[in-house]
Amino acid sequence: MFFPISNTHIDPIYLAVVGFVIGILGGFFGVGGSFIAGPALRLMGVDWNYAVGTDLAHIVGKSIVAARQHRTLGNVDLKLGLFMAFGTIGGAEAGAQLIQALKRAGNVNTVVSWVAIVVYFSISIFMLWESQKTLRLDKKRRSRRKNADVKKDQSAFGHVTKKIQRLKLWPMIDLPTSGIRQISVWIILLVSFVGGFFSGFLGGGAGYIRMPSMVYVLGIPTHLAVGTDLFEIVISASYGTLTHAIKGNVDILIALVMHTGAVIGAQIGVVATQYFAGPKIRLAFVPLPLIGVAIVIYTLVSGHKF
């Protein structure tokens, strides 16, 4: 099938399957799946600027479905999500502007490819180290307790998280849904701005940055981080889609085809989160960005598509 906006030929079944997989990932991990979607589109010959903008467009609908499901399960902190939306929108615009600058310079594909490789690989390695360490600590905690039903979702990175939470940078807010008292709004805005920047630059909702940051930096329980990130993605990805569409970087036909599979996969992913503890969800996340790394390296080295 020919898509005139991005000037590419792509099998619609391929797009629907990619959307389905990304939908499951989004519902389960609270991420937009751009570490798969962007490379998957690039693999079919879509330039990075179109891959970024189109990925954002298809993620909006999928995230609405998944966020609604998580809200029903009590996994969304609306107050946190609304505060994060402000930082994310600013970051998304900064990332989109950088994409435009690279597009004008004629090196958008090379630069974005290398940034994607470094970011995706670094996240996987860090989460592998942290989740394994946390699981070992949880095992020790359970062995010290007679009541094995006590459940913890404490990160091995917790001592750093506590130091960050103690920073008294006014204004401070309470997040009762997440069980957090008195955290600086500036820390929330910083985390969301960084996530928004990568959303605008690499596509998707950048949940691969924001979801781990909510756990390790803000100290949000994993299940709440997943649901809240999806709620926030609805807002940020909508803005990202708009700003990229204005810049001519969105192939809406590709996004619609991907969306047909994504809405089904998202509901499956949401239900699956209820059967896994927080550290196991983070551990299961580890290989996914590495798949994106492999695809990006293939397209970068080979210089051609499938």
C-alpha positions in Angstrom: 0.0 0.0 0.0 1.3 3.4 -0.9 1.3 6.2 1.6 1.7 9.5 -0.3 2.5 11.8 2.6 5.7 9.9 3.6 6.2 8.6 0.0 6.5 5.0 1.2 5.0 1.5 0.3 4.2 -0.5 3.4 2.0 -3.6 3.9 -1.0 -2.6 6.1 -0.9 -6.0 7.9 2.6 -5.2 9.0 1.5 -1.8 10.4 -1.5 -3.4 12.2 0.7 -6.1 13.8 3.2 -3.4 14.9 0.4 -1.4 16.4 -1.0 -4.5 18.2 2.4 -5.2 19.8 2.9 -1.6 20.8 -0.6 -1.5 22.3 0.3 -4.5 24.5 3.5 -2.8 25.5 1.7 0.5 26.3 -0.9 -1.1 28.4 1.5 -3.3 30.3 4.5 -1.0 30.7 2.9 2.5 30.5 5.0 3.4 27.5 4.2 4.6 24.0 6.4 1.9 22.4 8.3 4.3 20.3 11.5 2.3 20.9 9.7 -0.3 18.7 7.4 1.9 16.5 10.1 4.4 15.3 12.6 1.7 14.3 9.8 -0.5 12.8 8.7 2.4 10.6 12.3 3.3 9.8 12.8 -0.3 8.8 10.2 0.1 6.1 12.0 3.2 4.7 10.1 5.9 6.5 12.3 8.9 7.2 12.9 9.6 10.9 11.0 12.9 10.9 7.9 11.1 9.6 8.4 8.1 11.9 8.5 10.4 14.9 5.4 12.5 14.0 3.4 9.5 12.9 4.3 7.4 16.0 3.0 10.3 18.1 -0.3 10.4 16.2 -1.1 6.7 16.5 -0.2 6.6 20.2 -2.9 9.1 21.2 -5.8 6.8 20.6 -4.1 3.8 22.0 -3.2 5.6 25.2 -6.7 6.9 25.7 -8.0 3.3 25.8 -5.2 2.0 28.1 -5.4 5.0 30.4 -9.1 4.6 30.8 -8.6 0.9 31.8 -5.9 1.8 34.3 -8.1 4.5 35.8 -10.8 1.9 36.4 -8.2 -0.3 38.2 -7.1 2.7 40.4 -3.6 3.0 38.7 -3.7 6.7 37.8 -2.6 9.6 39.9 -4.5 12.4 38.1 -2.9 15.2 40.1 0.6 14.1 39.2 -0.3 13.5 35.6 -1.7 17.0 35.2 1.4 18.6 36.7 3.7 16.5 34.4 1.8 17.5 31.3 3.1 21.1 31.6 6.7 20.0 31.6 6.2 17.4 28.9 4.6 19.9 26.5 7.6 22.2 26.8 10.0 19.4 26.3 8.1 18.0 23.3 8.2 21.4 21.5 12.0 21.6 22.2 12.5 18.1 20.7 10.3 18.8 17.7 12.3 22.0 17.0 15.6 20.1 17.1 14.1 17.6 14.6 13.3 20.5 12.3 16.8 21.9 12.6 18.3 18.5 11.7 15.9 18.0 8.8 17.0 21.4 7.4 20.6 20.3 7.8 19.9 17.1 6.0 21.2 14.7 8.6 18.1 13.9 10.6 18.3 10.1 10.0 21.9 9.6 11.1 21.7 11.8 14.2 18.4 10.5 15.5 19.5 6.9 14.9 22.6 7.3 17.0 20.7 9.1 19.8 18.1 6.3 19.8 20.8 3.6 20.1 22.5 5.3 23.1 19.2 6.1 24.9 17.5 2.7 24.4 20.6 0.7 25.3 21.3 2.8 28.4 17.8 2.4 29.7 17.8 -1.4 29.3 21.1 -1.8 31.1 20.1 0.4 34.0 16.7 -1.3 34.5 18.3 -4.8 34.2 20.7 -3.9 37.0 18.0 -2.2 39.2 15.2 -4.8 38.8 17.5 -7.7 39.5 18.9 -6.0 42.6 15.4 -5.1 43.8 14.2 -8.7 43.4 17.2 -10.0 45.4 16.4 -7.5 48.2 12.7 -8.5 48.1 13.7 -12.1 48.5 15.8 -11.3 51.6 12.9 -9.2 53.1 10.5 -12.0 52.6 12.9 -14.5 54.2 13.0 -12.3 57.3 9.2 -12.2 57.6 6.9 -14.9 58.7 4.1 -13.2 56.8 5.0 -13.9 53.1 1.9 -12.0 51.9 3.6 -8.7 52.6 4.2 -7.1 49.2 6.8 -4.4 48.5 7.4 -2.3 45.5 10.6 -0.6 46.7 13.3 0.2 44.1 17.0 -0.7 44.9 17.5 2.9 43.8 15.4 4.0 46.8 18.1 5.8 48.8 18.6 8.2 45.9 14.9 8.6 45.5 14.5 9.6 49.2 17.3 12.2 48.9 15.5 13.8 45.9 12.2 13.8 47.7 13.8 15.7 50.7 14.8 18.6 48.5 12.8 21.6 49.6 12.4 23.6 46.5 9.2 25.6 46.8 6.4 25.1 45.7 5.9 21.7 47.3 2.8 19.5 46.7 1.3 16.3 48.2 0.5 13.3 46.0 -1.8 11.3 48.3 -2.7 8.8 45.5 0.9 7.9 45.1 1.6 7.9 48.9 4.0 10.9 48.6 4.1 13.9 50.9 5.8 17.2 50.1 7.6 16.8 46.8 8.9 19.8 44.8 6.9 20.8 41.7 10.2 21.6 40.0 11.4 18.0 40.3 8.2 16.8 38.7 8.5 19.4 35.9 12.2 18.5 35.3 11.3 14.8 34.9 8.4 15.5 32.6 10.4 18.0 30.5 13.2 15.4 29.9 10.6 12.8 28.9 8.8 15.4 26.7 12.0 16.3 24.9 12.7 12.7 24.0 9.0 12.4 22.9 9.4 15.2 20.5 12.8 14.0 19.3 12.5 10.2 19.2 8.7 9.9 18.9 6.1 8.3 21.0 5.2 9.3 24.5 8.8 8.7 25.7 7.4 6.4 28.5 10.7 4.6 28.3 12.2 7.7 29.9 9.3 8.9 32.0 8.0 5.7 33.5 11.5 4.7 34.9 12.0 8.3 36.1 8.7 8.3 37.9 9.8 5.1 39.8 13.4 5.9 40.4 13.3 9.7 40.8 9.8 10.5 42.1 9.3 7.3 44.0 6.0 6.4 42.4 4.9 2.7 42.8 5.3 0.9 39.5 1.7 0.2 38.8 0.7 3.8 39.4 3.7 5.0 37.3 2.4 2.8 34.4 -1.2 4.1 34.6 -0.2 7.8 35.3 2.3 7.8 32.4 -0.4 6.6 30.0 -2.7 9.3 31.2 0.0 11.9 30.7 0.9 10.5 27.3 -2.7 11.3 26.1 -2.0 15.0 26.7 1.7 15.2 25.7 1.3 13.0 22.5 -1.7 15.1 21.4 0.4 18.2 21.6 3.4 16.4 20.0 1.2 15.3 17.1 -0.1 18.8 16.6 3.3 20.4 16.5 4.7 17.8 14.2 1.7 17.9 11.9 2.1 21.7 11.5 5.7 20.9 10.5 4.6 18.3 8.0 6.0 15.3 9.8 2.8 13.2 10.3 1.5 10.5 7.9 -2.0 10.2 9.3 -2.9 7.2 7.1 -0.1 5.1 8.6 -1.1 6.2 12.1 -4.8 5.1 11.5 -3.8 1.7 10.2 -1.5 1.1 13.2 -4.2 2.3 15.5 -6.5 -0.6 14.5 -4.2 -3.1 16.1 -3.1 -0.8 19.0 -6.5 -0.4 20.6 -6.9 -4.2 20.9 -3.4 -4.8 22.3 -3.7 -1.9 24.8 -6.6 -3.6 26.6 -4.7 -6.9 26.8 -1.6 -5.2 28.3 -3.6 -3.4 31.0 -5.2 -6.6 32.3 -1.8 -8.3 32.3 -0.3 -5.8 34.7 -2.5 -7.1 37.5 -0.6 -10.4 37.6 2.9 -9.1 38.0 4.8 -7.3 40.8 6.5 -4.0 40.1 10.1 -5.2 39.9 9.0 -8.1 37.6 7.3 -5.6 35.3 10.5 -3.5 35.2 12.6 -6.6 34.5 10.3 -7.7 31.7 10.8 -4.2 30.1 14.6 -4.7 29.7 14.8 -6.5 26.4 12.3 -4.3 24.6 14.5 -1.2 23.9 17.3 -3.6 22.9 15.0 -4.8 20.0 14.7 -1.2 18.9 18.5 -0.9 19.1 19.0 -3.9 16.9 16.6 -2.6 14.3 18.1 0.9 14.3 21.6 -0.5 13.9 20.5 -2.7 11.0 19.0 0.3 9.1 22.1 2.4 9.9 24.7 -0.2 8.9 22.8 -1.7 5.9 21.5 1.6 4.6 18.4 -0.1 3.1 15.0 -1.4 4.2 13.3 -4.8 4.1 
